[in-house]
Amino acid sequence: MTFTAHLEYLFHLTCEECKFYWTYASMEKSFDITKNQFNCPNCGCKSKVELQAELAN
């Protein structure tokens, strides 16, 4: 028996207005989240994403 796996890229977003935190998943490493606008699922605020630097290990 073997297990199969796939890699998923998760973006963690925080609304500047209400500070609600949620995630957005992509299966593509090249996905550029900064090219889209998102609506906060909590307050409905619509904005672009500012991608921060990656966290160090």
Buried (B, 14 or more C-beta within 10 A) or exposed (E): EEEEEEEEEEBEBEBEEEEBEEEBEEEEEEEEBEEEEBEBEEEEEEEEBEEEEEEEE
